[in-house]
Amino acid sequence: MMGRIRKKPAAVVVLMFVLMCALMDHPQFKHFSPVSLGFYDSSNGSSHVAWSNRTTQNYYSNIRKGDVAWLKNPEDFFHRLEREAAQTLCRRLVEVGGESCNFMTDGAKLVCFDPDVILDRHKCVVYSFGVNLDISFDNEMDQYGCEVYMMDPTVPAGHHENLTGKKKFFRVGLAHTNMILPMYLTNYFGWKGTINATVLTYDSVQVFIDHYGPVHYLKMDIEGAEWKSLEYMMDHNQLRGIQQIAVEIHDSEFYEMTLDNAVSHLRRRWLLLERLEDHGFLRVKYDVNYSRTAAYRIPGTNSSVQTCGELLLVRRQRGHII
């Protein structure tokens, strides 16, 4: 129920939506608290549990790591993310946070609560890059028991200043270099004109917020800056201690490129995702974010492919498949 809405006939979507909203108003679900997440199992019927699909056929199993010859068109990149079987399964895969029933669910993040990667509610730390004004994910992770560091340079003054629990907010962003980045934000949160946003590398962020310990869950929703930020972190061995990475993938840079340049661009992107395996991370699930602005029209067809989605990775040995 809390997942992204897939494309369905309009009447079906409306009916499902009405039923979902009605269910969310039921007392059993009205005051969901992640404090009880540790007790979720397959028999409780919780709508927050999103199980990995064991039956997904892995069409890509014969492709060797480092081989990108299969990527011949831009849509191939996104089709593989959507269709490839998970590199590892999560039996307790939970969507945390999100806006409910106002047109569709948005802002929810996947968290794996399997025993080998579970977040210890007494000492877990979450870095949440790109919080916007919706901090439902951050609130629920705080209620679960984690210390939550929330960061976003685009949030105007006056927001997130009187936080409760173990949440802290910092007006700073994540990037591959330290800089003051001009951002044109007219009509975004009521901004007028351009703001000068402070964005820092991961290690510099830790100095800025005065936190140097392990980070158990890294959430990134930073509008395209995730690629260079992750590359910087891998180049400088800064993924140590992180158990789970939830990253919202964006890529519209190739829209105006020639086909050859677009394919080369996305092949580099794929190789970067494969590098995460070298640091111990395996892909668990990719959920498409349906958006008109993120729809890439496939040349010569009446079809399109979505170029934005939520990817969850967990740190596991390659042999730990289930």
Beta strands, then each sheet from edge to edge (+ up, - down):
strand 1: 93-96
strand 2: 109-112
strand 3: 125-129
strand 4: 147-151
strand 5: 167-170
strand 6: 173-174
strand 7: 179-184
strand 8: 194-200
strand 9: 217-220
strand 10: 244-250
strand 11: 281-288
strand 12: 295-297
strand 13: 304-306
strand 14: 308-315
sheet 1: 1+ 2-
sheet 2: 5+ 4+ 3+ 9+ 10+ 14- 11+
sheet 3: 6+ 8+ 7-
sheet 4: 12+ 13-
end
